[in-house]
Amino acid sequence: MRTPSGILHVVDFKTDQIVAAIQPQDYWDDKRHWEIKNNVDMLDFTVFDGTTHSATLQQQNLVLKEVRDGRIVPYVITEAEKNSDKRSITTYASGAWVQIAKSGIIKPQRVEGKTVNEFIDMALVGMKWKRGKTDYAGFHTMTIDEFIDPLTFLKKIASLFKLEIQYRVEVQGSQIIGWYVDMIQRRGRDTGKEIELGKDLIGVTRTEHSRDICTALVGFVKGEGDTVITIESINRGLPYIVDNDAFQRWNERGKHKFGFYTPETEELDMTPKRLMTLMEIELKKRVNSSVSYEVEAQSIGRIFGLAHELINEGDTIRIKDIGFTPKLYLEARVIAGDESFTDPTQDKYVFGDYREITDPNEELRKIYNRILGSLGNKQELIDQLDKLVKDANETASNAKKESEAAKTLAEKVQENLKNNTVDIIEAKNPPTTGLKPYKTLWRDISNGKPGILKIWTGAAWESVVPDVESVKKETLDQVNKDIESTKTELNQKVKEAQNQATGQFNEVQEGLQGVSRTITNLENKQGEINKKVTQFEQDSNGFKISIESLTKKDTDISNKLNTVESTVEGTKKTISEVQQTTNDLTKTTNEIKNTATSNKQTIEQLQTDMSNLSVGSINLASDSESGLNKQNMAGTWSDSKQMALSNKINYRNKTFTISFLFTGKMTKLNTNPWFGVETAITYTDGEQEYRSIRTDSKLKVNVDYKDEPLSSTFKTKGKDVTQIRFYYSGRNIDGNLNSHHAKFEEGNIRTTWQLANDEVTSKETFTKKTTEIEQSVEGVKSTVSKVQDNQSGFEKRMTTVEQTANGLSSSVSNLNNVVSDQGKKLTEANSKLEQQATAIGAKVELKQVEDYVAGFKIPELKQTVDKNKQDLLGELANKLATEQFNQKMTLIDNRFIINEQGINASAKKTEVYTKEQANGQFSTSSYVRDMETRLQLTEKGVSISVKENDVIAAFNMSKENITLNANRINLVGFITANHIKGKVLEGVTLKTSGNRFVEINKQDMKIFDLDKPRGYIGFMETDDGSIQPSLVLGSDNRKYAGTGSFYIYQVMPRINGVDQPSKAYAKFGISKGENAEGTNIWSNYIQMHNDGGHLSVYSDGQFRFQNLNNIIFESEGWAPGYG
């Protein structure tokens, strides 16, 4: 560590320019007093009056001083005292950050879930001071109850995040270029330095205190209003807890010593149970006497010029005094100090955060002797202890490997996100620039939002999402028309038959246009109908014969029709049957057409199922499943949602029950609060009546509820109702509120929620099957289709086979929309097989959209990937990279072609991950994974390629060459070659003999003997971002393994990511071990600094020089502060 120069720079407070530099020989009586707590830092020094620099020492000017840890600390001059007798000026200055207090105001507010960086930026807004180095400490919430200044705010931030503040400036040339506030976990270092009474310590006083001891602790917290939270309700009516052991030790005449405790916490929802937990922790601190130490130390670092011995702010040291019995060993931290650059004998330090420790050597000897005495000759137990030690070492080794694997996985996830995350372009017209095949996504909103997601294939825009809705709408429209017309026609025939008398009839009509004859046989008894009609028609165009039967019994109706039509063009035969029961309607039609050039037969069946209508207590409210979902609400607000009530019942003079479910927590009821459901009734005379059920009047505040049912029963008045409305409503309540599953039902008992009958009817299920065979002079074509819509989803299947003189073609397609417990899935699959005289082609295409959760099971994942570790790592990284998305779209295009040119096969898969927000909107970014494999076989060779995103691996083989092109090629087994030539060999282990070998990894090289590392060259890890190429002889770069090793390394510091060669240094020496942080404790070393050109030599033992001639030391100059 470099020694500060001692130069004091004076800065003009208006321009931030350095106007004077005071050398150490030009000032005296200097004292810097600092305290870590509250960041106290004051500087006093005296100079001669009448000098050039004394004129600059005026109030509000700044003094810059470099302190031992390398920071440049700014002080503002608060007082300059002149002494005419001594012709001197004594300057008093304080840390310049005291001026932050006057630079703004912080208003009362509650800051929710911010990081330390966000808090510091709030405190320093609009100031020259900026956020500097910070240590991550999570997210915290702070409540500011009154107006405070920014400096106080900074102190509160540090306390909240359990960090320490340090202030500094950066200087370039003669100008201050930056003012910084750092918040770090801990100032100073654990130096490993041990100081001993008589050498470094003047004295130690050990004091034991018992004034804070208590045997019973009373705890309380102020609640809302005038309430006080205690533990009486859960502690047998007692407001305190006791410690029996402490009572036996400290009671006086059998009476407790009471203490009082109020937790310092930001928790808003303090409960008696939580309070008791905190009290138990606090009581453990108060049942024993406390011990404190006063230490007076002298600084040996500056007296003897040994920079490595210097004590700095916040450093942790070890203190020992063998004069105590038993021997006293302390660990202490330097929390305050007085330092003088010109007179180091005046240095004084205050130590705090004491912790009494034991002499490890003495304790180990005691433990060892105790173990030997207890175990005796029990060799089995000793062996077991040895095994446990080995297991502990193996566990530590595994932990290191796991951390390295986690780092590699994180890097892979970042790489995937960078390469595969794309923006979704939302527009009415297709994008025309920057298009990348299977990477550019466009949300087509030409027909309104949310639009259709499309992907650029390189030639055209193709829909990513199967267009199920348009197919479903078109099919449903046609099916509904068919059902409606069939019902109407059937009802009309029944109505006509009901109006006719029973009997047999024969009707003949003749005219110039043609002849017709109708024979009717009708039985109509007590609502049951049996009717048969035979009809013959003939005119100049042809003739028609039809046979029809109509049967009605109870609610079942059957209608059958057989028709034959003949014209000069051909013959058409139709057989149809309609069956209607209470639950379903079925229509089957068989139509055959014969012409001179073709035969066509179509068989069609349509069946609709209405058996899912609710029976029993009916929900009269439609669109009632979801209501108001209001999260993180506060203050004044209002919202409502209307539901539709059935118009098929009379609401007059009846009993009804309204209900809903509530999920969430109310934290505060503001003015005029309301949350629930309400019905508004208007009678024929204009009277209005309101009935409601609300959470704010039924449920408690600050209680979590899930699917909590609330209901209310009422009776309408005995007069006509002209209008009735039912709606969700809410206003002016803080918290997370969700009302859902509302129900409006007849009766006085609440029943389980269900869809309204009007909604169920609109969702009646149907199945439509069609088989079509067409024969013509061109060939034969057959089509089989099935369309089904039910509660599980919509599905359309179709198979088509075409046979012509040129060849054979068959295709199979499936389009479905399925809703299951795992979510909603859309699938569109198509396959086609074509066969001609010279070629065979096959194609399979699939589009699938499904709800997505990035979960995975390790055993299954291992089975789906190659044994290669990289493949498994890639799949894990892909799962983690897509964790944020909730919808996955898959496009598969597999093709196989055989023709005179050869054999071509390709398999292509594109996965598109998107996210649908809770409000139904879609995110503007997506994750696209594009994979493709191609195989080509010709008479000249074989070509195979595998592509994922923009990474391609290829294998090409011809009669002369085999080419492998990939980022990673794994060859398993023994490889024999005459010649190997390459540019890079990565991840290679070179063994020079059976027991000794060299291992080369990504950034380092190690030499091994009997699997134990004996040497290392590479980059050693650092905590501050500096670059440290190193050579180690005796071990490798692992921590806690370097005892006795020889180190050579060069350090290149970096500030804000920029190399600082002027501050570089090099070091070589031998280590005698490491401290708790893994930092070397040197036996001896030589250190060379580029900054100032200094050289430091240190040895724990003797310096011995032996030669045959003179030893000459020469100095050609003297640098201030180094003499």
Helices and strands as residue ranges (DSSP letters): E 8-11, E 18-22, G 24-26, E 27-35, G 37-39, E 40-48, G 54-56, E 62-66, E 72-83, E 88-95, G 96-102, E 109-114, H 116-123, E 129-134, E 140-144, H 150-161, E 164-172, E 175-184, E 190-196, E 201-209, E 216-219, E 221-222, E 228-229, G 232-234, E 240-242, H 244-250, E 258-261, H 272-286, E 290-297, H 300-303, G 307-309, E 316-321, E 328-339, G 344-346, E 348-357, H 360-375, H 379-420, E 421-427, E 441-444, E 452-456, E 461-463, H 468-499, E 503-510, E 514-525, E 528-539, E 542-553, E 556-567, E 570-580, E 584-595, E 598-609, E 621-622, E 626-633, E 638-645, E 655-683, E 688-694, H 695-698, E 705-715, E 721-746, H 757-762, E 765-776, E 779-790, E 793-804, E 807-820, E 823-836, E 840-851, H 858-864, H 869-881, E 887-899, E 902-914, E 925-938, E 941-948, E 951-957, E 962-965, E 989-991, E 996-1000, E 1004-1009, E 1012-1019, E 1029-1033, E 1046-1051, E 1054-1055, E 1058-1059, G 1061-1063, E 1065-1074, E 1080-1089, E 1095-1099
